[in-house]
Amino acid sequence: MKIEDLGIKRDGFAGSLVKFRREVMGWTQERLAREIGVTTRTIQRWEHGLAWPTGDRTIRALIQARFVS
């Protein structure tokens, strides 16, 4: 599974969506990282458009955390 499978494009706008969704949920970067099993640095890289969620485990963790549907 790829992030594109969720309808999210790999661009700066998608990074803004990650940040927006996290803030709407009232979560810190640390909480999101803990919930899905990645580092805070990874979340920072996603939000700045420098990296993207990859792998089934990470994508499924985002879904289970109700971060995406």
Backbone bond lengths (Angstrom), bond angles and torsions (degrees), N, CA, C in turn:
res aa  C-N    CA-C-N  psi(-1)  N-CA   C-N-CA  omega(-1)  CA-C   N-CA-C  phi
1 M - - - 1.448 - - 1.526 108.67 -
2 K 1.309 115.61 140.05 1.459 121.79 179.10 1.523 108.97 -120.27
3 I 1.324 115.69 158.81 1.464 120.48 179.42 1.531 110.21 -58.84
4 E 1.326 116.46 -31.46 1.455 120.42 178.27 1.528 111.46 -63.90
5 D 1.342 117.09 -26.84 1.461 121.46 178.42 1.526 111.34 -63.49
6 L 1.326 116.74 -20.17 1.459 121.53 178.39 1.520 111.98 -93.46
7 G 1.339 116.20 5.01 1.457 120.55 178.88 1.520 113.24 83.77
8 I 1.334 117.45 18.35 1.462 121.65 -179.26 1.515 108.93 -105.75
9 K 1.320 117.15 125.91 1.461 121.62 178.81 1.521 109.77 -85.79
10 R 1.318 115.57 152.43 1.462 121.20 178.32 1.525 109.32 -85.68
11 D 1.317 115.56 87.16 1.456 119.77 176.82 1.522 108.80 -152.71
12 G 1.312 117.44 177.39 1.452 121.41 -179.22 1.516 112.95 -61.24
13 F 1.329 116.00 -31.10 1.449 119.87 179.12 1.524 111.02 -63.92
14 A 1.328 116.84 -40.15 1.467 120.25 179.19 1.521 110.57 -62.73
15 G 1.327 117.29 -38.80 1.459 120.36 176.33 1.514 111.23 -61.68
16 S 1.325 116.29 -38.02 1.462 120.51 176.59 1.520 111.06 -65.29
17 L 1.334 116.89 -34.88 1.462 120.45 177.66 1.523 111.32 -66.38
18 V 1.330 117.00 -39.27 1.461 120.53 177.35 1.526 109.08 -60.01
19 K 1.313 116.20 -47.72 1.464 120.14 -179.91 1.528 110.83 -63.90
20 F 1.319 116.90 -45.28 1.459 121.00 -179.27 1.524 110.60 -59.63
21 R 1.316 116.70 -48.81 1.471 120.79 -178.97 1.529 110.45 -61.21
22 R 1.315 117.11 -42.91 1.461 121.30 179.44 1.527 110.13 -60.43
23 E 1.318 116.57 -44.87 1.465 120.70 -178.57 1.526 111.42 -68.54
24 V 1.343 118.05 -38.18 1.458 121.40 177.13 1.535 109.90 -61.14
25 M 1.313 116.16 -37.66 1.460 120.81 179.07 1.527 111.63 -74.47
26 G 1.335 116.64 -10.76 1.455 120.13 -179.01 1.519 113.10 76.42
27 W 1.325 116.22 23.20 1.462 121.30 -177.97 1.517 110.65 -99.71
28 T 1.310 115.51 145.52 1.460 121.32 170.41 1.527 108.04 -83.52
29 Q 1.311 115.58 167.99 1.466 119.10 174.30 1.518 109.51 -60.53
30 E 1.316 116.57 -37.97 1.460 121.24 -179.95 1.535 111.08 -62.07
31 R 1.320 116.33 -42.69 1.475 119.61 -179.46 1.513 110.96 -66.07
32 L 1.323 117.04 -46.41 1.461 119.39 178.62 1.520 110.35 -58.78
33 A 1.319 116.53 -45.73 1.466 120.65 179.48 1.525 110.74 -58.33
34 R 1.309 117.29 -45.89 1.462 122.27 -179.55 1.533 110.75 -63.81
35 E 1.330 116.73 -43.44 1.466 121.32 -177.73 1.525 112.59 -61.55
36 I 1.328 116.38 -35.22 1.474 118.70 -174.81 1.525 113.72 -109.11
37 G 1.331 117.13 0.75 1.462 119.88 173.11 1.512 115.69 79.13
38 V 1.329 116.69 35.13 1.466 120.58 174.23 1.526 108.02 -125.52
39 T 1.333 116.94 177.21 1.452 120.51 179.16 1.527 110.81 -87.27
40 T 1.322 114.96 159.55 1.463 120.05 175.37 1.520 110.05 -59.88
41 R 1.314 116.94 -37.52 1.468 121.22 178.81 1.530 110.76 -59.62
42 T 1.319 116.44 -37.69 1.463 120.24 177.54 1.523 110.46 -61.62
43 I 1.326 117.03 -44.97 1.464 120.73 178.57 1.530 109.90 -61.06
44 Q 1.311 116.51 -43.30 1.468 120.55 178.50 1.521 110.78 -59.66
45 R 1.319 117.07 -43.03 1.466 121.05 179.52 1.528 110.81 -65.17
46 W 1.320 117.85 -38.95 1.471 120.41 176.96 1.513 109.63 -62.15
47 E 1.331 116.33 -46.97 1.464 119.92 -175.21 1.526 112.69 -67.35
48 H 1.310 117.40 -24.50 1.466 121.27 178.02 1.527 112.17 -94.92
49 G 1.329 117.12 3.69 1.459 121.04 177.71 1.512 113.97 73.91
50 L 1.336 117.46 20.25 1.458 121.19 -178.54 1.522 113.10 -93.44
51 A 1.314 116.91 -15.76 1.466 122.34 179.66 1.522 107.36 -154.90
52 W 1.342 115.96 166.80 1.456 120.83 -178.22 1.503 110.44 -138.31
53 P 1.325 116.79 151.67 1.465 119.42 175.81 1.526 109.52 -58.04
54 T 1.311 115.17 133.65 1.461 120.19 178.37 1.520 109.21 -135.08
55 G 1.276 115.24 157.97 1.462 121.27 176.09 1.511 113.02 82.95
56 D 1.312 114.10 145.58 1.458 120.57 -178.95 1.520 112.38 -57.70
57 R 1.322 117.33 -41.00 1.464 120.68 -176.12 1.530 111.10 -60.85
58 T 1.314 117.35 -45.93 1.462 121.06 -178.32 1.521 110.95 -68.80
59 I 1.318 117.16 -44.13 1.463 120.62 179.81 1.530 109.69 -63.12
60 R 1.315 117.14 -44.28 1.471 120.15 179.00 1.525 111.04 -64.45
61 A 1.324 117.58 -36.27 1.466 120.92 177.53 1.529 110.35 -64.04
62 L 1.330 117.43 -40.45 1.466 120.98 176.46 1.521 110.68 -61.18
63 I 1.312 116.83 -41.22 1.460 121.19 179.50 1.530 110.14 -67.84
64 Q 1.312 117.10 -46.07 1.475 120.45 -179.30 1.513 111.99 -63.21
65 A 1.327 117.19 -31.35 1.463 121.22 178.24 1.532 110.68 -79.50
66 R 1.343 116.16 4.36 1.467 122.54 -178.05 1.525 111.13 60.63
67 F 1.321 116.37 26.12 1.450 120.89 178.29 1.514 110.77 -78.75
68 V 1.314 115.91 -35.27 1.467 122.31 174.10 1.516 107.18 -134.76
69 S 1.328 116.22 162.09 1.475 119.47 178.44 1.504 110.05 -135.27
